[in-house]
């Protein structure tokens, strides 16, 4: 069972992941002000069951006053978590560029380090520039991700995802809390192609940001186009 653990929260056994999607998209000059932001970006989308799903007593109250992170009543007020690079905006993390195109054959065992912020970046935190948004105890913040891909059977991969959280909804921008998610087996759902570009332009971007474009094929499902692994 795929689970996510929020270290030292009231549920040491973690929470069930009910929805997970791994996809990708292109950023290209026509939509980007800064050229250095262009390239191929991976997207991850994760949703949990209700925090209290596995509680034996749903009316359980906290016995003592504790901070928000340790209080079940606070967590239960927000019901569940969504952590995503595409739920509220198309963000994602950079995996292929002009200088270093994405190489599918090196993905097995690869770990990406994302949003390891400098002291100045953390002090002047711009959530528009982080790879993921999160709804945890309100709309909070997440950074310092390490995401590792391990190939399983066929085109399935295990994803091990660690990172830090800040309770930004309450005005706390210190990334003092840790999480760890393990997705036992998932498949790539494809590089989405926006409606405004042609197939020809999409292939141009594929050849530009992917080192071995022949490992991908174009799929068209009722007008919804994407590149998938062959």
N, C-alpha and C positions, 0 to 999 in steps of 0.2 A: 504494500500500500504506500503510495506517495504521500510524504508528510513534510511539514515545515515546523521547525522548532524556534520559538522566540525565547532565548536563553534567560532563565530566572523569572519568566512570567508564571502565572498561577497553574499552568498545565505543563509539567515536565515531560509528559509523553507526546507533546506537540499536537498538531492539528492536521486533519485529513485534507489533502489537496483534491478538490472536486473538479477543477478545470485547469488544464495547462496547454499552452500552445507555443510552438517555436516556429518562427517565420523570419522573413527578412524583407528589406526594401532598399531601394536606391535613393540617395540624395544626389542631386545633380544641379549644375550651374543655374538652370532656369528658375530653380526654386530656392537657391541658397545665396545669401549675400556674401558669405565667406567661402572661398574656394576650398580652404582646408577642411571644411565640413563635408565635402562631397565624398562619395564612395558607397560601398555596400555595408549595410547595418543589419545586425541580427536583432530580432525582437523576441522577448519572452513575455508571456502573460500568465499569471498564476492567480487562482482564486481558492480560498479555503472554505470548508464547511463552517457553520456557526461555531464560534469559539467554545460554546458550552455544549456542543453536540454530544460529547461523551461523558458529561456529568451525570452521576446517578441521581442527584437531587437538583433539579433545575431551580428550586427556590432557595438554594444554599446562599447564605449571606456571609460576608467577610466578618470575622470575629473581632478584628481590630482595625484601627485606622492606619492605612499604609499609603504609599504614593501610588499614582495612577498605574504604573507598570506592574505593580504587585497586587492590584485590587481587581478581583473577578467582576465586581459590580460595574467597574468602569469599562472593562473589556466587553462585557455583555451588552452594554449600552450601544456599542458599535458593531456588534453581531459577527462580523467576519472580515477577512483581509482580502484586498485585491492589490497585487503588485504587478505593474505592467509598464511596458514602454510604448503602448499604443492605445490604452483605454481612454486617456484624456488628450493625448497628443502623440504624434509619430516621433519618437525619440530613438531609442535603441543604442547599441554600441558598435563602434567602427570595427569591421573585420576585413575590409578590402579597400585599397586606394590605388591611385595611379602608380605610386612608387612601390607598393607592396600589395598586389592583387591577392584576393582570397584563394587559398589552395585547399580544396576539399580533402585531398589525400593526406594532409597534415593535421586534420581536425581531431583525429583519434588521440586522446591523451593531452590535448591542448587546453591550457588554462588561461583565460583572459582576466586581466586586472583592470577594473573600470572605476573611474571616479575616485582615484586616490588623491584627495584634495590637498593642496598646499595649505599652510596656515593662513595665508592671505585669502585663498579661495574659500576656505571654511568660514573665515571671519566675514567675508562679503559674499555669502552664499547666494548663488543665482540658480534657483530650482528650474529655470527654463533650460539650463545647460546640462543638467544631470541626465543620465541615461534612462532612469526609471522614476515613475511616480508611485506613491503607495497610499492606500487608504487602510489605516491600521487602527489607531485611536483618533479618528478624524483624518484629515488629509495631512499626512506627515511627510518625512523626507528620508531618503535612503541613499547610501554611497558606500565606498570601500568594498566593492564587490570582487569576489574571485569566483569565476564560473568555469567549471571543468567539464569537458565533453569526453566521454568514453564510449567507443563503438561497441554495440552489442550485435545481435544477429541481423543480417541483411543491412538495411539502412536505418536501423534503430540505434539510439544513443541513450546512455545514462547521463543525466545532468546533475552535477553536484554544485550547489549554489550557496555561497556564504556572503554575508555582508553586514553592514551596520545600519542602525535606524536612529533617527532623531524625532522626538515628539514635537514637531514643528507646529502642529495645530494649537498647542498650548503656549507657543512662543519659545520653546526650548530647541535650539539649533545645534546642540552638542550631540555628536553621534556616539552615544554612550551605551547603546543596546545592540546586541548581536542576534543574528538569525542564521539558520542553516536549513536549507531545503534539499531534499533528495528526490529526484524524479527517476524512477527505476528504469523506465524505458519509454522513449518518445520518438516520433518521426518528424522530420522537417516538413512543414506544410507548404513551403515554397517562398520564392521571392515575388512579392506582389508587384504587379505592373499597373501604374495609374492609368485611368481612362484617357487622360489627355495626351499620352504619347503613343506613337505607332509601334507596331511589332518591330519594324526596322530600327527605330530609335532604342527600343528595349534591348535588342541584340547588340547594338553599339555599346550600351552601358554594361551588358554582361561581359562582352569581350574586353572592355576597359578595366573593370574592377574584379574580374575573376580570372585566375591564371589558366584554368582548363575549362573553358566554356562548353566543350563537347561532353562534359560529364552531366550537363543539365539539358532539359528539354522543355519546350513551351507547351503548357497545357491551357486550353481554352474551355471553360465550363460556363456555357450560356453567357458569354461575353466577359466573364471574370478571368483574367489572364494571370498566369504566374509561371515562373521557372521552377521546376522540381528536379530532384535527383533522378537520374536514369536508373 
